[in-house]
Amino acid sequence: MTEKPSLVVKSENETGLNTHFLDTKTKEVITRGDLAKRINKGEYPDYHVAKVSGRNIIKSNPDGNKKNNLD
């Protein structure tokens, strides 16, 4: 069984918007825009993209486990 990719917030801007994410499987740091494109292509099935104030916001799919939400 292969390990599913998991994302961790790597950095955010001065307003608290998450700007860079770490893929814990590949160790790759990905920008919010690039990650949104990859999620929409199905590369990260446990996450989705929400449009908020015209911006792509990365969210983990709800599963009832607060320990694995993006912070």
PDB file of N, CA, C, O and CB in Angstrom:
ATOM      1  N   MET A   1       0.842  -1.183   0.000  1.00  0.00           N
ATOM      2  CA  MET A   1       0.000   0.000   0.000  1.00  0.00           C
ATOM      3  C   MET A   1       0.884   1.241   0.000  1.00  0.00           C
ATOM      4  O   MET A   1       1.769   1.369   0.846  1.00  0.00           O
ATOM      5  CB  MET A   1      -0.956   0.001   1.218  1.00  0.00           C
ATOM      6  N   THR A   2       0.654   2.154  -0.936  1.00  0.00           N
ATOM      7  CA  THR A   2       1.468   3.352  -1.002  1.00  0.00           C
ATOM      8  C   THR A   2       0.914   4.421  -0.070  1.00  0.00           C
ATOM      9  O   THR A   2      -0.294   4.532   0.140  1.00  0.00           O
ATOM     10  CB  THR A   2       1.539   3.876  -2.437  1.00  0.00           C
ATOM     11  N   GLU A   3       1.821   5.188   0.471  1.00  0.00           N
ATOM     12  CA  GLU A   3       1.442   6.264   1.381  1.00  0.00           C
ATOM     13  C   GLU A   3       0.778   7.394   0.599  1.00  0.00           C
ATOM     14  O   GLU A   3       1.280   7.812  -0.444  1.00  0.00           O
ATOM     15  CB  GLU A   3       2.676   6.788   2.155  1.00  0.00           C
ATOM     16  N   LYS A   4      -0.347   7.884   1.104  1.00  0.00           N
ATOM     17  CA  LYS A   4      -1.031   9.002   0.464  1.00  0.00           C
ATOM     18  C   LYS A   4      -0.269  10.289   0.740  1.00  0.00           C
ATOM     19  O   LYS A   4       0.295  10.460   1.821  1.00  0.00           O
ATOM     20  CB  LYS A   4      -2.492   9.116   0.962  1.00  0.00           C
ATOM     21  N   PRO A   5      -0.249  11.198  -0.237  1.00  0.00           N
ATOM     22  CA  PRO A   5       0.386  12.480   0.038  1.00  0.00           C
ATOM     23  C   PRO A   5      -0.396  13.237   1.096  1.00  0.00           C
ATOM     24  O   PRO A   5      -1.627  13.203   1.124  1.00  0.00           O
ATOM     25  CB  PRO A   5       0.500  13.316  -1.244  1.00  0.00           C
ATOM     26  N   SER A   6       0.320  13.904   1.946  1.00  0.00           N
ATOM     27  CA  SER A   6      -0.278  14.730   2.970  1.00  0.00           C
ATOM     28  C   SER A   6       0.367  16.106   2.887  1.00  0.00           C
ATOM     29  O   SER A   6       1.543  16.229   2.545  1.00  0.00           O
ATOM     30  CB  SER A   6      -0.106  14.100   4.387  1.00  0.00           C
ATOM     31  N   LEU A   7      -0.401  17.128   3.197  1.00  0.00           N
ATOM     32  CA  LEU A   7       0.097  18.495   3.077  1.00  0.00           C
ATOM     33  C   LEU A   7       0.198  19.165   4.439  1.00  0.00           C
ATOM     34  O   LEU A   7      -0.641  18.972   5.319  1.00  0.00           O
ATOM     35  CB  LEU A   7      -0.807  19.311   2.159  1.00  0.00           C
ATOM     36  N   VAL A   8       1.250  19.956   4.582  1.00  0.00           N
ATOM     37  CA  VAL A   8       1.461  20.761   5.775  1.00  0.00           C
ATOM     38  C   VAL A   8       1.737  22.178   5.299  1.00  0.00           C
ATOM     39  O   VAL A   8       2.474  22.385   4.336  1.00  0.00           O
ATOM     40  CB  VAL A   8       2.639  20.202   6.665  1.00  0.00           C
ATOM     41  N   VAL A   9       1.142  23.152   5.977  1.00  0.00           N
ATOM     42  CA  VAL A   9       1.404  24.549   5.627  1.00  0.00           C
ATOM     43  C   VAL A   9       2.851  24.866   5.960  1.00  0.00           C
ATOM     44  O   VAL A   9       3.309  24.640   7.080  1.00  0.00           O
ATOM     45  CB  VAL A   9       0.435  25.517   6.378  1.00  0.00           C
ATOM     46  N   LYS A  10       3.566  25.393   4.974  1.00  0.00           N
ATOM     47  CA  LYS A  10       4.983  25.724   5.139  1.00  0.00           C
ATOM     48  C   LYS A  10       5.165  27.208   5.459  1.00  0.00           C
ATOM     49  O   LYS A  10       6.008  27.571   6.279  1.00  0.00           O
ATOM     50  CB  LYS A  10       5.769  25.356   3.870  1.00  0.00           C
ATOM     51  N   SER A  11       4.359  28.075   4.798  1.00  0.00           N
ATOM     52  CA  SER A  11       4.458  29.507   5.090  1.00  0.00           C
ATOM     53  C   SER A  11       3.153  30.200   4.746  1.00  0.00           C
ATOM     54  O   SER A  11       2.329  29.690   3.986  1.00  0.00           O
ATOM     55  CB  SER A  11       5.626  30.148   4.312  1.00  0.00           C
ATOM     56  N   GLU A  12       2.993  31.375   5.330  1.00  0.00           N
ATOM     57  CA  GLU A  12       1.809  32.195   5.083  1.00  0.00           C
ATOM     58  C   GLU A  12       2.233  33.652   4.979  1.00  0.00           C
ATOM     59  O   GLU A  12       3.319  34.035   5.415  1.00  0.00           O
ATOM     60  CB  GLU A  12       0.747  32.006   6.207  1.00  0.00           C
ATOM     61  N   ASN A  13       1.351  34.454   4.392  1.00  0.00           N
ATOM     62  CA  ASN A  13       1.683  35.873   4.257  1.00  0.00           C
ATOM     63  C   ASN A  13       1.257  36.638   5.510  1.00  0.00           C
ATOM     64  O   ASN A  13       0.785  36.038   6.476  1.00  0.00           O
ATOM     65  CB  ASN A  13       1.007  36.475   3.002  1.00  0.00           C
ATOM     66  N   GLU A  14       1.421  37.954   5.493  1.00  0.00           N
ATOM     67  CA  GLU A  14       1.145  38.782   6.670  1.00  0.00           C
ATOM     68  C   GLU A  14      -0.325  38.761   7.097  1.00  0.00           C
ATOM     69  O   GLU A  14      -0.630  39.071   8.248  1.00  0.00           O
ATOM     70  CB  GLU A  14       1.564  40.204   6.395  1.00  0.00           C
ATOM     71  N   THR A  15      -1.230  38.406   6.200  1.00  0.00           N
ATOM     72  CA  THR A  15      -2.658  38.340   6.550  1.00  0.00           C
ATOM     73  C   THR A  15      -3.073  36.945   7.004  1.00  0.00           C
ATOM     74  O   THR A  15      -4.229  36.734   7.370  1.00  0.00           O
ATOM     75  CB  THR A  15      -3.513  38.763   5.358  1.00  0.00           C
ATOM     76  N   GLY A  16      -2.151  35.998   6.984  1.00  0.00           N
ATOM     77  CA  GLY A  16      -2.451  34.643   7.414  1.00  0.00           C
ATOM     78  C   GLY A  16      -2.846  33.696   6.292  1.00  0.00           C
ATOM     79  O   GLY A  16      -3.182  32.540   6.548  1.00  0.00           O
ATOM     80  N   LEU A  17      -2.811  34.177   5.041  1.00  0.00           N
ATOM     81  CA  LEU A  17      -3.129  33.324   3.900  1.00  0.00           C
ATOM     82  C   LEU A  17      -1.998  32.324   3.684  1.00  0.00           C
ATOM     83  O   LEU A  17      -0.838  32.714   3.558  1.00  0.00           O
ATOM     84  CB  LEU A  17      -3.365  34.172   2.621  1.00  0.00           C
ATOM     85  N   ASN A  18      -2.332  31.045   3.641  1.00  0.00           N
ATOM     86  CA  ASN A  18      -1.320  30.013   3.396  1.00  0.00           C
ATOM     87  C   ASN A  18      -0.787  30.177   1.980  1.00  0.00           C
ATOM     88  O   ASN A  18      -1.559  30.205   1.022  1.00  0.00           O
ATOM     89  CB  ASN A  18      -1.909  28.580   3.606  1.00  0.00           C
ATOM     90  N   THR A  19       0.522  30.284   1.845  1.00  0.00           N
ATOM     91  CA  THR A  19       1.127  30.542   0.537  1.00  0.00           C
ATOM     92  C   THR A  19       1.952  29.378   0.006  1.00  0.00           C
ATOM     93  O   THR A  19       2.068  29.215  -1.209  1.00  0.00           O
ATOM     94  CB  THR A  19       1.991  31.760   0.615  1.00  0.00           C
ATOM     95  N   HIS A  20       2.523  28.570   0.883  1.00  0.00           N
ATOM     96  CA  HIS A  20       3.356  27.441   0.475  1.00  0.00           C
ATOM     97  C   HIS A  20       3.025  26.236   1.345  1.00  0.00           C
ATOM     98  O   HIS A  20       2.773  26.358   2.543  1.00  0.00           O
ATOM     99  CB  HIS A  20       4.866  27.795   0.575  1.00  0.00           C
ATOM    100  N   PHE A  21       3.034  25.063   0.703  1.00  0.00           N
ATOM    101  CA  PHE A  21       2.686  23.826   1.375  1.00  0.00           C
ATOM    102  C   PHE A  21       3.786  22.803   1.150  1.00  0.00           C
ATOM    103  O   PHE A  21       4.443  22.801   0.108  1.00  0.00           O
ATOM    104  CB  PHE A  21       1.330  23.292   0.877  1.00  0.00           C
ATOM    105  N   LEU A  22       3.982  21.936   2.130  1.00  0.00           N
ATOM    106  CA  LEU A  22       4.953  20.849   2.026  1.00  0.00           C
ATOM    107  C   LEU A  22       4.200  19.555   1.806  1.00  0.00           C
ATOM    108  O   LEU A  22       3.314  19.203   2.586  1.00  0.00           O
ATOM    109  CB  LEU A  22       5.852  20.762   3.294  1.00  0.00           C
ATOM    110  N   ASP A  23       4.554  18.838   0.736  1.00  0.00           N
ATOM    111  CA  ASP A  23       4.038  17.489   0.510  1.00  0.00           C
ATOM    112  C   ASP A  23       4.909  16.580   1.359  1.00  0.00           C
ATOM    113  O   ASP A  23       6.100  16.430   1.085  1.00  0.00           O
ATOM    114  CB  ASP A  23       4.061  17.073  -1.036  1.00  0.00           C
ATOM    115  N   THR A  24       4.332  15.976   2.381  1.00  0.00           N
ATOM    116  CA  THR A  24       5.134  15.186   3.320  1.00  0.00           C
ATOM    117  C   THR A  24       5.644  13.880   2.735  1.00  0.00           C
ATOM    118  O   THR A  24       6.548  13.262   3.297  1.00  0.00           O
ATOM    119  CB  THR A  24       4.330  14.892   4.544  1.00  0.00           C
ATOM    120  N   LYS A  25       5.079  13.456   1.623  1.00  0.00           N
ATOM    121  CA  LYS A  25       5.555  12.228   0.976  1.00  0.00           C
ATOM    122  C   LYS A  25       6.776  12.516   0.101  1.00  0.00           C
ATOM    123  O   LYS A  25       7.779  11.807   0.176  1.00  0.00           O
ATOM    124  CB  LYS A  25       4.430  11.593   0.129  1.00  0.00           C
ATOM    125  N   THR A  26       6.685  13.567  -0.736  1.00  0.00           N
ATOM    126  CA  THR A  26       7.774  13.872  -1.673  1.00  0.00           C
ATOM    127  C   THR A  26       8.759  14.898  -1.128  1.00  0.00           C
ATOM    128  O   THR A  26       9.849  15.068  -1.672  1.00  0.00           O
ATOM    129  CB  THR A  26       7.204  14.373  -2.975  1.00  0.00           C
ATOM    130  N   LYS A  27       8.373  15.583  -0.051  1.00  0.00           N
ATOM    131  CA  LYS A  27       9.164  16.670   0.560  1.00  0.00           C
ATOM    132  C   LYS A  27       9.232  17.912  -0.339  1.00  0.00           C
ATOM    133  O   LYS A  27      10.061  18.793  -0.113  1.00  0.00           O
ATOM    134  CB  LYS A  27      10.588  16.178   0.863  1.00  0.00           C
ATOM    135  N   GLU A  28       8.379  17.983  -1.338  1.00  0.00           N
ATOM    136  CA  GLU A  28       8.336  19.126  -2.247  1.00  0.00           C
ATOM    137  C   GLU A  28       7.537  20.262  -1.622  1.00  0.00           C
ATOM    138  O   GLU A  28       6.469  20.036  -1.052  1.00  0.00           O
ATOM    139  CB  GLU A  28       7.726  18.721  -3.606  1.00  0.00           C
ATOM    140  N   VAL A  29       8.056  21.487  -1.729  1.00  0.00           N
ATOM    141  CA  VAL A  29       7.322  22.679  -1.307  1.00  0.00           C
ATOM    142  C   VAL A  29       6.594  23.227  -2.537  1.00  0.00           C
ATOM    143  O   VAL A  29       7.202  23.450  -3.583  1.00  0.00           O
ATOM    144  CB  VAL A  29       8.289  23.766  -0.674  1.00  0.00           C
ATOM    145  N   ILE A  30       5.282  23.438  -2.394  1.00  0.00           N
ATOM    146  CA  ILE A  30       4.430  23.812  -3.520  1.00  0.00           C
ATOM    147  C   ILE A  30       3.693  25.108  -3.195  1.00  0.00           C
ATOM    148  O   ILE A  30       3.191  25.284  -2.085  1.00  0.00           O
ATOM    149  CB  ILE A  30       3.422  22.678  -3.851  1.00  0.00           C
ATOM    150  N   THR A  31       3.632  26.010  -4.166  1.00  0.00           N
ATOM    151  CA  THR A  31       2.893  27.253  -3.954  1.00  0.00           C
ATOM    152  C   THR A  31       1.392  26.968  -3.952  1.00  0.00           C
ATOM    153  O   THR A  31       0.947  25.940  -4.461  1.00  0.00           O
ATOM    154  CB  THR A  31       3.247  28.299  -5.044  1.00  0.00           C
ATOM    155  N   ARG A  32       0.625  27.882  -3.378  1.00  0.00           N
ATOM    156  CA  ARG A  32      -0.825  27.731  -3.307  1.00  0.00           C
ATOM    157  C   ARG A  32      -1.433  27.584  -4.694  1.00  0.00           C
ATOM    158  O   ARG A  32      -2.300  26.734  -4.898  1.00  0.00           O
ATOM    159  CB  ARG A  32      -1.447  28.921  -2.588  1.00  0.00           C
ATOM    160  N   GLY A  33      -0.997  28.394  -5.644  1.00  0.00           N
ATOM    161  CA  GLY A  33      -1.527  28.341  -7.003  1.00  0.00           C
ATOM    162  C   GLY A  33      -1.238  27.025  -7.689  1.00  0.00           C
ATOM    163  O   GLY A  33      -2.124  26.436  -8.309  1.00  0.00           O
ATOM    164  N   ASP A  34       0.001  26.556  -7.583  1.00  0.00           N
ATOM    165  CA  ASP A  34       0.379  25.265  -8.180  1.00  0.00           C
ATOM    166  C   ASP A  34      -0.389  24.122  -7.529  1.00  0.00           C
ATOM    167  O   ASP A  34      -0.852  23.203  -8.204  1.00  0.00           O
ATOM    168  CB  ASP A  34       1.896  25.026  -8.041  1.00  0.00           C
ATOM    169  N   LEU A  35      -0.513  24.193  -6.232  1.00  0.00           N
ATOM    170  CA  LEU A  35      -1.216  23.140  -5.516  1.00  0.00           C
ATOM    171  C   LEU A  35      -2.693  23.099  -5.915  1.00  0.00           C
ATOM    172  O   LEU A  35      -3.260  22.019  -6.082  1.00  0.00           O
ATOM    173  CB  LEU A  35      -1.079  23.344  -4.004  1.00  0.00           C
ATOM    174  N   ALA A  36      -3.308  24.258  -6.066  1.00  0.00           N
ATOM    175  CA  ALA A  36      -4.719  24.304  -6.489  1.00  0.00           C
ATOM    176  C   ALA A  36      -4.889  23.609  -7.839  1.00  0.00           C
ATOM    177  O   ALA A  36      -5.845  22.858  -8.036  1.00  0.00           O
ATOM    178  CB  ALA A  36      -5.222  25.774  -6.576  1.00  0.00           C
ATOM    179  N   LYS A  37      -3.971  23.855  -8.758  1.00  0.00           N
ATOM    180  CA  LYS A  37      -4.039  23.203 -10.073  1.00  0.00           C
ATOM    181  C   LYS A  37      -3.915  21.687  -9.937  1.00  0.00           C
ATOM    182  O   LYS A  37      -4.644  20.938 -10.586  1.00  0.00           O
ATOM    183  CB  LYS A  37      -2.932  23.742 -11.000  1.00  0.00           C
ATOM    184  N   ARG A  38      -2.991  21.243  -9.094  1.00  0.00           N
ATOM    185  CA  ARG A  38      -2.771  19.808  -8.909  1.00  0.00           C
ATOM    186  C   ARG A  38      -3.979  19.135  -8.242  1.00  0.00           C
ATOM    187  O   ARG A  38      -4.364  18.023  -8.604  1.00  0.00           O
ATOM    188  CB  ARG A  38      -1.507  19.573  -8.068  1.00  0.00           C
ATOM    189  N   ILE A  39      -4.559  19.823  -7.272  1.00  0.00           N
ATOM    190  CA  ILE A  39      -5.751  19.276  -6.609  1.00  0.00           C
ATOM    191  C   ILE A  39      -6.879  19.140  -7.621  1.00  0.00           C
ATOM    192  O   ILE A  39      -7.562  18.117  -7.656  1.00  0.00           O
ATOM    193  CB  ILE A  39      -6.194  20.176  -5.420  1.00  0.00           C
ATOM    194  N   ASN A  40      -7.077  20.163  -8.444  1.00  0.00           N
ATOM    195  CA  ASN A  40      -8.144  20.124  -9.449  1.00  0.00           C
ATOM    196  C   ASN A  40      -7.917  19.043 -10.495  1.00  0.00           C
ATOM    197  O   ASN A  40      -8.868  18.580 -11.125  1.00  0.00           O
ATOM    198  CB  ASN A  40      -8.263  21.469 -10.130  1.00  0.00           C
ATOM    199  N   LYS A  41      -6.649  18.632 -10.688  1.00  0.00           N
ATOM    200  CA  LYS A  41      -6.335  17.542 -11.613  1.00  0.00           C
ATOM    201  C   LYS A  41      -6.479  16.165 -10.946  1.00  0.00           C
ATOM    202  O   LYS A  41      -6.348  15.135 -11.607  1.00  0.00           O
ATOM    203  CB  LYS A  41      -4.913  17.712 -12.157  1.00  0.00           C
ATOM    204  N   GLY A  42      -6.745  16.157  -9.655  1.00  0.00           N
ATOM    205  CA  GLY A  42      -6.929  14.896  -8.942  1.00  0.00           C
ATOM    206  C   GLY A  42      -5.686  14.339  -8.287  1.00  0.00           C
ATOM    207  O   GLY A  42      -5.702  13.198  -7.826  1.00  0.00           O
ATOM    208  N   GLU A  43      -4.607  15.105  -8.230  1.00  0.00           N
ATOM    209  CA  GLU A  43      -3.357  14.600  -7.658  1.00  0.00           C
ATOM    210  C   GLU A  43      -3.385  14.494  -6.136  1.00  0.00           C
ATOM    211  O   GLU A  43      -2.606  13.741  -5.552  1.00  0.00           O
ATOM    212  CB  GLU A  43      -2.218  15.489  -8.072  1.00  0.00           C
ATOM    213  N   TYR A  44      -4.268  15.234  -5.499  1.00  0.00           N
ATOM    214  CA  TYR A  44      -4.387  15.223  -4.038  1.00  0.00           C
ATOM    215  C   TYR A  44      -5.860  15.002  -3.693  1.00  0.00           C
ATOM    216  O   TYR A  44      -6.572  15.958  -3.386  1.00  0.00           O
ATOM    217  CB  TYR A  44      -3.843  16.566  -3.401  1.00  0.00           C
ATOM    218  N   PRO A  45      -6.320  13.755  -3.741  1.00  0.00           N
ATOM    219  CA  PRO A  45      -7.747  13.477  -3.581  1.00  0.00           C
ATOM    220  C   PRO A  45      -8.322  13.782  -2.195  1.00  0.00           C
ATOM    221  O   PRO A  45      -9.541  13.863  -2.043  1.00  0.00           O
ATOM    222  CB  PRO A  45      -7.993  12.054  -3.893  1.00  0.00           C
ATOM    223  N   ASP A  46      -7.481  13.951  -1.201  1.00  0.00           N
ATOM    224  CA  ASP A  46      -7.972  14.246   0.142  1.00  0.00           C
ATOM    225  C   ASP A  46      -8.133  15.744   0.406  1.00  0.00           C
ATOM    226  O   ASP A  46      -8.386  16.158   1.537  1.00  0.00           O
ATOM    227  CB  ASP A  46      -7.038  13.653   1.164  1.00  0.00           C
ATOM    228  N   TYR A  47      -7.984  16.551  -0.648  1.00  0.00           N
ATOM    229  CA  TYR A  47      -8.075  18.004  -0.522  1.00  0.00           C
ATOM    230  C   TYR A  47      -8.966  18.565  -1.617  1.00  0.00           C
ATOM    231  O   TYR A  47      -9.184  17.928  -2.648  1.00  0.00           O
ATOM    232  CB  TYR A  47      -6.676  18.651  -0.581  1.00  0.00           C
ATOM    233  N   HIS A  48      -9.475  19.763  -1.378  1.00  0.00           N
ATOM    234  CA  HIS A  48     -10.271  20.449  -2.395  1.00  0.00           C
ATOM    235  C   HIS A  48      -9.920  21.930  -2.378  1.00  0.00           C
ATOM    236  O   HIS A  48      -9.277  22.422  -1.451  1.00  0.00           O
ATOM    237  CB  HIS A  48     -11.799  20.237  -2.154  1.00  0.00           C
ATOM    238  N   VAL A  49     -10.353  22.627  -3.419  1.00  0.00           N
ATOM    239  CA  VAL A  49     -10.075  24.059  -3.560  1.00  0.00           C
ATOM    240  C   VAL A  49     -11.389  24.810  -3.449  1.00  0.00           C
ATOM    241  O   VAL A  49     -12.370  24.476  -4.115  1.00  0.00           O
ATOM    242  CB  VAL A  49      -9.360  24.377  -4.921  1.00  0.00           C
ATOM    243  N   ALA A  50     -11.397  25.828  -2.599  1.00  0.00           N
ATOM    244  CA  ALA A  50     -12.562  26.701  -2.459  1.00  0.00           C
ATOM    245  C   ALA A  50     -12.168  28.096  -2.933  1.00  0.00           C
ATOM    246  O   ALA A  50     -11.061  28.558  -2.659  1.00  0.00           O
ATOM    247  CB  ALA A  50     -13.082  26.733  -0.977  1.00  0.00           C
ATOM    248  N   LYS A  51     -13.059  28.753  -3.632  1.00  0.00           N
ATOM    249  CA  LYS A  51     -12.824  30.139  -4.047  1.00  0.00           C
ATOM    250  C   LYS A  51     -13.373  31.049  -2.958  1.00  0.00           C
ATOM    251  O   LYS A  51     -14.568  31.022  -2.663  1.00  0.00           O
ATOM    252  CB  LYS A  51     -13.493  30.451  -5.439  1.00  0.00           C
ATOM    253  N   VAL A  52     -12.499  31.853  -2.362  1.00  0.00           N
ATOM    254  CA  VAL A  52     -12.904  32.797  -1.324  1.00  0.00           C
ATOM    255  C   VAL A  52     -12.339  34.154  -1.706  1.00  0.00           C
ATOM    256  O   VAL A  52     -11.124  34.326  -1.801  1.00  0.00           O
ATOM    257  CB  VAL A  52     -12.408  32.347   0.102  1.00  0.00           C
ATOM    258  N   SER A  53     -13.221  35.114  -1.924  1.00  0.00           N
ATOM    259  CA  SER A  53     -12.802  36.462  -2.329  1.00  0.00           C
ATOM    260  C   SER A  53     -11.888  36.416  -3.549  1.00  0.00           C
ATOM    261  O   SER A  53     -10.924  37.177  -3.641  1.00  0.00           O
ATOM    262  CB  SER A  53     -12.090  37.172  -1.168  1.00  0.00           C
ATOM    263  N   GLY A  54     -12.196  35.519  -4.483  1.00  0.00           N
ATOM    264  CA  GLY A  54     -11.430  35.417  -5.716  1.00  0.00           C
ATOM    265  C   GLY A  54     -10.119  34.662  -5.598  1.00  0.00           C
ATOM    266  O   GLY A  54      -9.375  34.566  -6.574  1.00  0.00           O
ATOM    267  N   ARG A  55      -9.823  34.127  -4.427  1.00  0.00           N
ATOM    268  CA  ARG A  55      -8.570  33.394  -4.218  1.00  0.00           C
ATOM    269  C   ARG A  55      -8.843  31.902  -4.060  1.00  0.00           C
ATOM    270  O   ARG A  55      -9.871  31.502  -3.515  1.00  0.00           O
ATOM    271  CB  ARG A  55      -7.825  33.933  -2.978  1.00  0.00           C
ATOM    272  N   ASN A  56      -7.916  31.094  -4.540  1.00  0.00           N
ATOM    273  CA  ASN A  56      -8.004  29.646  -4.340  1.00  0.00           C
ATOM    274  C   ASN A  56      -7.513  29.318  -2.935  1.00  0.00           C
ATOM    275  O   ASN A  56      -6.368  29.602  -2.584  1.00  0.00           O
ATOM    276  CB  ASN A  56      -7.173  28.872  -5.417  1.00  0.00           C
ATOM    277  N   ILE A  57      -8.390  28.719  -2.140  1.00  0.00           N
ATOM    278  CA  ILE A  57      -8.038  28.345  -0.779  1.00  0.00           C
ATOM    279  C   ILE A  57      -8.015  26.823  -0.710  1.00  0.00           C
ATOM    280  O   ILE A  57      -8.974  26.161  -1.107  1.00  0.00           O
ATOM    281  CB  ILE A  57      -9.043  28.950   0.263  1.00  0.00           C
ATOM    282  N   ILE A  58      -6.922  26.277  -0.207  1.00  0.00           N
ATOM    283  CA  ILE A  58      -6.738  24.836  -0.108  1.00  0.00           C
ATOM    284  C   ILE A  58      -7.364  24.362   1.201  1.00  0.00           C
ATOM    285  O   ILE A  58      -7.105  24.916   2.269  1.00  0.00           O
ATOM    286  CB  ILE A  58      -5.222  24.451  -0.183  1.00  0.00           C
ATOM    287  N   LYS A  59      -8.198  23.319   1.094  1.00  0.00           N
ATOM    288  CA  LYS A  59      -8.847  22.770   2.284  1.00  0.00           C
ATOM    289  C   LYS A  59      -8.758  21.256   2.250  1.00  0.00           C
ATOM    290  O   LYS A  59      -8.841  20.629   1.194  1.00  0.00           O
ATOM    291  CB  LYS A  59     -10.324  23.228   2.377  1.00  0.00           C
ATOM    292  N   SER A  60      -8.585  20.685   3.434  1.00  0.00           N
ATOM    293  CA  SER A  60      -8.626  19.230   3.512  1.00  0.00           C
ATOM    294  C   SER A  60     -10.096  18.810   3.518  1.00  0.00           C
ATOM    295  O   SER A  60     -10.951  19.494   4.080  1.00  0.00           O
ATOM    296  CB  SER A  60      -7.869  18.697   4.788  1.00  0.00           C
ATOM    297  N   ASN A  61     -10.369  17.674   2.884  1.00  0.00           N
ATOM    298  CA  ASN A  61     -11.735  17.167   2.862  1.00  0.00           C
ATOM    299  C   ASN A  61     -12.143  16.776   4.278  1.00  0.00           C
ATOM    300  O   ASN A  61     -11.345  16.187   5.008  1.00  0.00           O
ATOM    301  CB  ASN A  61     -11.868  15.958   1.893  1.00  0.00           C
ATOM    302  N   PRO A  62     -13.362  17.092   4.674  1.00  0.00           N
ATOM    303  CA  PRO A  62     -13.793  16.749   6.028  1.00  0.00           C
ATOM    304  C   PRO A  62     -13.840  15.239   6.237  1.00  0.00           C
ATOM    305  O   PRO A  62     -14.338  14.494   5.394  1.00  0.00           O
ATOM    306  CB  PRO A  62     -15.162  17.356   6.314  1.00  0.00           C
ATOM    307  N   ASP A  63     -13.310  14.804   7.382  1.00  0.00           N
ATOM    308  CA  ASP A  63     -13.370  13.390   7.712  1.00  0.00           C
ATOM    309  C   ASP A  63     -13.616  13.181   9.202  1.00  0.00           C
ATOM    310  O   ASP A  63     -13.555  12.051   9.688  1.00  0.00           O
ATOM    311  CB  ASP A  63     -12.084  12.693   7.289  1.00  0.00           C
ATOM    312  N   GLY A  64     -13.889  14.250   9.924  1.00  0.00           N
ATOM    313  CA  GLY A  64     -14.166  14.146  11.342  1.00  0.00           C
ATOM    314  C   GLY A  64     -12.943  14.103  12.231  1.00  0.00           C
ATOM    315  O   GLY A  64     -13.075  14.038  13.454  1.00  0.00           O
ATOM    316  N   ASN A  65     -11.744  14.137  11.643  1.00  0.00           N
ATOM    317  CA  ASN A  65     -10.503  14.073  12.412  1.00  0.00           C
ATOM    318  C   ASN A  65      -9.848  15.448  12.445  1.00  0.00           C
ATOM    319  O   ASN A  65      -9.247  15.866  11.456  1.00  0.00           O
ATOM    320  CB  ASN A  65      -9.537  13.023  11.812  1.00  0.00           C
ATOM    321  N   LYS A  66      -9.953  16.156  13.567  1.00  0.00           N
ATOM    322  CA  LYS A  66      -9.403  17.515  13.661  1.00  0.00           C
ATOM    323  C   LYS A  66      -7.875  17.520  13.637  1.00  0.00           C
ATOM    324  O   LYS A  66      -7.273  18.553  13.345  1.00  0.00           O
ATOM    325  CB  LYS A  66      -9.898  18.193  14.936  1.00  0.00           C
ATOM    326  N   LYS A  67      -7.239  16.388  13.937  1.00  0.00           N
ATOM    327  CA  LYS A  67      -5.785  16.324  13.977  1.00  0.00           C
ATOM    328  C   LYS A  67      -5.143  16.449  12.600  1.00  0.00           C
ATOM    329  O   LYS A  67      -3.962  16.783  12.505  1.00  0.00           O
ATOM    330  CB  LYS A  67      -5.355  15.039  14.614  1.00  0.00           C
ATOM    331  N   ASN A  68      -5.902  16.186  11.520  1.00  0.00           N
ATOM    332  CA  ASN A  68      -5.267  16.233  10.199  1.00  0.00           C
ATOM    333  C   ASN A  68      -5.750  17.419   9.360  1.00  0.00           C
ATOM    334  O   ASN A  68      -5.566  17.423   8.143  1.00  0.00           O
ATOM    335  CB  ASN A  68      -5.536  14.936   9.450  1.00  0.00           C
ATOM    336  N   ASN A  69      -6.362  18.421   9.987  1.00  0.00           N
ATOM    337  CA  ASN A  69      -6.754  19.631   9.264  1.00  0.00           C
ATOM    338  C   ASN A  69      -5.531  20.502   8.991  1.00  0.00           C
ATOM    339  O   ASN A  69      -4.564  20.483   9.753  1.00  0.00           O
ATOM    340  CB  ASN A  69      -7.812  20.426  10.061  1.00  0.00           C
ATOM    341  N   LEU A  70      -5.580  21.259   7.907  1.00  0.00           N
ATOM    342  CA  LEU A  70      -4.484  22.188   7.623  1.00  0.00           C
ATOM    343  C   LEU A  70      -4.513  23.310   8.645  1.00  0.00           C
ATOM    344  O   LEU A  70      -5.576  23.853   8.946  1.00  0.00           O
ATOM    345  CB  LEU A  70      -4.586  22.757   6.177  1.00  0.00           C
ATOM    346  N   ASP A  71      -3.342  23.662   9.185  1.00  0.00           N
ATOM    347  CA  ASP A  71      -3.237  24.781  10.129  1.00  0.00           C
ATOM    348  C   ASP A  71      -2.431  25.888   9.533  1.00  0.00           C
ATOM    349  O   ASP A  71      -2.230  26.920  10.174  1.00  0.00           O
ATOM    350  CB  ASP A  71      -2.615  24.339  11.446  1.00  0.00           C
TER     351      ASP A  71
END
